[in-house]
Amino acid sequence: MESLLIKLVAFVLLLQKSNVAGQSLLIPNVPYGSDPEQIMDLYLPSSDTTRVTKVVVLIHGGAWGGGQKADMLEFIPFIQRDFPDYCIANMDYRLGTHESPGFPKQLDDISLALTYLSNTFTQPVTFALFGTSAGAHLSMLYAYQTSDNLVKIVVSHVGPGDLTDPSYVENTLYDELFYSLVGPCHFSVCPDLYNATSPITYATSVSPPTIGFYGTLDLLVPSTQMPILREKLTEFNVTNKFTVYPGGHGWNWSAANKEDLRVQITQFFNDHW
């Protein structure tokens, strides 16, 4: 912990010395914890960093047992373009295995990263959690079960919201999909664990506004997932907006649809954060 504090002090000093007008700054692989996987890339805004009050946290996918922060690079340019005063934190987290599942350690990593960021800037900061696939699931799960009111926006890019959905648990193709998250235990044996790791379990009237994007032919996120999530949020009068595009798990959407996604996220941020 002492070495982490030393790095934090060094980082703050670097912020103070590196504020060159009109230039953004990337600080790669900043440790927010003691594990080698607990690192993030920080993209600092071109304006005075002492005025940062909003941080977009990018959380990659990979079925809870794979992936890396580099997978989220495609989203950074438009955030920098549309929100030049925001900080972007693109984080890695401890990957799950059957022996060391992602739940709850990956939620702990998000909490640790947000605490680190909150302690880094001189002004109080709030967050948008922007995840894709498993990262979108973790974003929703963390945001809906946390009551500190620091997460103001959730972006779900093809994220599952209900792991107890019959489309998942009654289809043998998905039998091992969640094992890196919950361990090698099927829903039929561990229903409480699947319920505890489903974001909709924690949705309430104070859940943050959520925007989501899904594919019509997604083999990893069944078509039932988006309506379940939308209906639950609407039930609690939580601001939400969901769009379904032709295609699969995000990667084969058309250029026009990807641009529409970016426009919608920008508008949602402007309207609700």
GURO-167617 format. One line per 8 residues: number of its first residue (from 1); for each residue x, y, z of C-alpha. Coordinates in nm, 3 decimals, padded with zeros to 5 digits. Layout:
<atoms>
NUM = X Y Z | ...;
</atoms>
This chain:
<atoms>
1 = 00.000 00.000 00.000 | 00.287 00.238 00.073 | 00.423 00.200 -00.281 | 00.075 00.269 -00.420 | 00.053 00.591 -00.221 | 00.394 00.697 -00.348 | 00.278 00.637 -00.705 | -00.038 00.837 -00.638;
9 = 00.163 01.133 -00.511 | 00.392 01.112 -00.815 | 00.090 01.101 -01.044 | -00.065 01.411 -00.887 | 00.266 01.596 -00.924 | 00.280 01.490 -01.288 | -00.068 01.630 -01.343 | 00.037 01.962 -01.201;
17 = 00.347 01.985 -01.420 | 00.203 01.857 -01.747 | -00.090 02.086 -01.805 | 00.000 02.234 -02.143 | -00.283 02.431 -02.297 | -00.437 02.264 -02.601 | -00.267 01.929 -02.544 | -00.419 01.612 -02.405;
25 = -00.208 01.372 -02.207 | -00.205 00.993 -02.196 | -00.061 00.827 -01.887 | -00.055 00.451 -01.952 | -00.072 00.164 -01.706 | -00.143 00.365 -01.393 | -00.179 00.118 -01.102 | -00.494 00.156 -00.897;
33 = -00.421 -00.154 -00.690 | -00.140 -00.392 -00.606 | -00.227 -00.669 -00.855 | -00.055 -00.650 -01.199 | -00.396 -00.658 -01.367 | -00.519 -00.358 -01.167 | -00.400 -00.090 -01.408 | -00.563 00.175 -01.626;
41 = -00.472 00.419 -01.899 | -00.565 00.777 -01.814 | -00.651 01.023 -02.089 | -00.639 01.368 -01.936 | -00.829 01.656 -02.097 | -00.665 01.946 -02.274 | -00.807 02.196 -02.025 | -00.682 02.258 -01.672;
49 = -00.684 01.918 -01.499 | -00.767 02.082 -01.166 | -01.111 02.149 -01.312 | -01.191 01.786 -01.399 | -01.527 01.686 -01.254 | -01.635 01.406 -01.490 | -01.461 01.078 -01.566 | -01.568 00.819 -01.825;
57 = -01.453 00.474 -01.714 | -01.420 00.221 -01.997 | -01.461 -00.146 -01.899 | -01.370 -00.411 -02.157 | -01.545 -00.737 -02.231 | -01.415 -01.089 -02.276 | -01.662 -01.321 -02.099 | -01.515 -01.220 -01.760;
65 = -01.207 -01.434 -01.822 | -01.042 -01.256 -02.115 | -01.010 -00.927 -02.296 | -00.799 -00.621 -02.226 | -00.830 -00.244 -02.212 | -00.696 -00.214 -02.566 | -01.029 -00.359 -02.682 | -01.197 -00.028 -02.590;
73 = -00.969 00.200 -02.793 | -01.227 00.253 -03.067 | -01.450 00.451 -02.830 | -01.188 00.697 -02.705 | -01.160 00.937 -03.003 | -01.525 01.037 -03.008 | -01.535 01.089 -02.631 | -01.228 01.312 -02.654;
81 = -01.382 01.499 -02.946 | -01.726 01.554 -02.794 | -01.618 01.596 -02.431 | -01.273 01.758 -02.429 | -01.300 01.847 -02.059 | -01.364 01.491 -01.944 | -01.103 01.247 -01.818 | -01.115 00.896 -01.965;
89 = -00.998 00.599 -01.760 | -00.959 00.278 -01.964 | -00.918 00.003 -01.707 | -00.801 -00.353 -01.689 | -00.928 -00.569 -01.404 | -00.852 -00.908 -01.255 | -00.972 -01.174 -01.496 | -01.187 -01.457 -01.372;
97 = -01.111 -01.828 -01.383 | -01.301 -02.133 -01.264 | -01.077 -02.140 -00.957 | -01.090 -01.763 -00.897 | -01.417 -01.635 -01.044 | -01.474 -01.275 -01.143 | -01.751 -01.225 -00.889 | -01.708 -01.040 -00.661;
105 = -01.344 -00.941 -00.726 | -01.420 -00.758 -01.051 | -01.674 -00.537 -00.874 | -01.411 -00.476 -00.607 | -01.173 -00.364 -00.883 | -01.424 -00.113 -01.018 | -01.476 00.022 -00.667 | -01.101 00.048 -00.614;
113 = -01.052 00.225 -00.948 | -01.326 00.478 -00.874 | -01.186 00.544 -00.528 | -00.841 00.599 -00.677 | -00.979 00.844 -00.931 | -01.188 01.025 -00.671 | -00.875 01.078 -00.464 | -00.668 01.193 -00.762;
121 = -00.842 01.510 -00.873 | -00.877 01.826 -00.668 | -01.248 01.867 -00.745 | -01.518 01.611 -00.659 | -01.578 01.387 -00.961 | -01.867 01.180 -01.089 | -01.850 00.888 -01.330 | -01.998 00.732 -01.638;
129 = -01.939 00.357 -01.662 | -01.910 00.255 -02.028 | -01.874 -00.118 -02.078 | -01.894 -00.364 -02.362 | -02.023 -00.721 -02.330 | -01.901 -00.857 -01.994 | -01.774 -00.506 -01.914 | -02.124 -00.368 -01.975;
137 = -02.263 -00.634 -01.741 | -02.012 -00.533 -01.473 | -02.091 -00.164 -01.530 | -02.462 -00.221 -01.472 | -02.408 -00.461 -01.184 | -02.180 -00.218 -01.002 | -02.388 00.091 -01.072 | -02.723 -00.060 -00.975;
145 = -02.607 -00.206 -00.645 | -02.402 00.095 -00.532 | -02.570 00.374 -00.338 | -02.294 00.639 -00.329 | -02.450 00.835 -00.621 | -02.113 00.880 -00.792 | -02.208 00.687 -01.108 | -02.435 00.916 -01.309;
153 = -02.455 00.731 -01.641 | -02.426 00.369 -01.757 | -02.355 00.271 -02.116 | -02.427 -00.092 -02.199 | -02.275 -00.202 -02.526 | -02.416 -00.556 -02.574 | -02.422 -00.627 -02.200 | -02.634 -00.905 -02.044;
161 = -02.870 -00.782 -01.773 | -03.037 -01.101 -01.648 | -02.831 -01.416 -01.608 | -03.141 -01.611 -01.495 | -03.317 -01.550 -01.828 | -03.457 -01.882 -01.961 | -03.294 -01.797 -02.294 | -02.966 -01.851 -02.111;
169 = -03.033 -02.113 -01.845 | -03.249 -02.344 -02.059 | -03.009 -02.347 -02.354 | -02.720 -02.593 -02.326 | -02.509 -02.375 -02.558 | -02.467 -02.132 -02.268 | -02.396 -02.390 -01.995 | -02.040 -02.268 -01.930;
177 = -02.067 -01.909 -02.048 | -02.071 -01.763 -01.697 | -01.820 -01.995 -01.528 | -01.541 -01.733 -01.535 | -01.780 -01.504 -01.348 | -01.946 -01.737 -01.097 | -01.725 -02.046 -01.100 | -01.806 -02.390 -01.245;
185 = -02.161 -02.404 -01.111 | -02.465 -02.432 -01.337 | -02.780 -02.229 -01.274 | -02.970 -02.543 -01.178 | -02.730 -02.591 -00.886 | -02.656 -02.228 -00.797 | -02.963 -02.018 -00.883 | -02.896 -01.772 -00.600;
193 = -02.551 -01.698 -00.742 | -02.690 -01.625 -01.088 | -02.955 -01.402 -00.935 | -02.688 -01.219 -00.730 | -02.486 -01.148 -01.046 | -02.780 -01.021 -01.253 | -02.790 -00.640 -01.278 | -03.171 -00.628 -01.288;
201 = -03.177 -00.774 -00.935 | -03.049 -00.441 -00.804 | -03.239 -00.195 -01.024 | -03.426 00.064 -00.818 | -03.577 00.407 -00.863 | -03.236 00.565 -00.795 | -03.043 00.361 -01.051 | -02.847 00.583 -01.292;
209 = -02.978 00.663 -01.641 | -02.883 00.384 -01.877 | -02.835 00.373 -02.251 | -02.784 00.042 -02.430 | -02.711 -00.100 -02.772 | -02.775 -00.457 -02.890 | -02.762 -00.669 -03.205 | -03.043 -00.859 -03.375;
217 = -02.827 -01.167 -03.438 | -02.615 -01.171 -03.122 | -02.522 -01.531 -03.034 | -02.384 -01.428 -02.692 | -02.664 -01.197 -02.574 | -03.009 -01.340 -02.658 | -03.272 -01.106 -02.802 | -03.471 -01.137 -02.478;
225 = -03.205 -00.959 -02.273 | -03.262 -00.602 -02.386 | -03.643 -00.604 -02.330 | -03.598 -00.756 -01.983 | -03.356 -00.481 -01.887 | -03.565 -00.205 -02.042 | -03.884 -00.322 -01.870 | -03.715 -00.343 -01.531;
233 = -03.570 00.008 -01.554 | -03.897 00.149 -01.686 | -04.081 -00.016 -01.397 | -03.873 00.197 -01.159 | -03.900 00.510 -01.376 | -03.527 00.505 -01.447 | -03.434 00.705 -01.755 | -03.331 00.459 -02.025;
241 = -03.285 00.436 -02.399 | -03.213 00.122 -02.598 | -03.137 00.064 -02.964 | -03.114 -00.261 -03.158 | -02.900 -00.272 -03.473 | -02.886 -00.538 -03.745 | -02.592 -00.768 -03.677 | -02.420 -00.963 -03.406;
249 = -02.222 -00.888 -03.090 | -02.125 -00.533 -03.185 | -01.833 -00.599 -03.413 | -02.018 -00.634 -03.748 | -02.253 -00.338 -03.717 | -02.251 -00.098 -04.009 | -02.046 00.220 -04.003 | -02.368 00.421 -04.007;
257 = -02.501 00.238 -03.702 | -02.174 00.279 -03.516 | -02.188 00.651 -03.584 | -02.549 00.659 -03.467 | -02.433 00.490 -03.144 | -02.175 00.763 -03.089 | -02.427 01.040 -03.156 | -02.678 00.885 -02.915;
265 = -02.421 00.848 -02.638 | -02.311 01.210 -02.677 | -02.670 01.332 -02.659 | -02.745 01.108 -02.360 | -02.442 01.243 -02.174 | -02.542 01.600 -02.251 | -02.902 01.542 -02.140 | -02.842 01.344 -01.821;
273 = -02.493 01.423 -01.686;
</atoms>
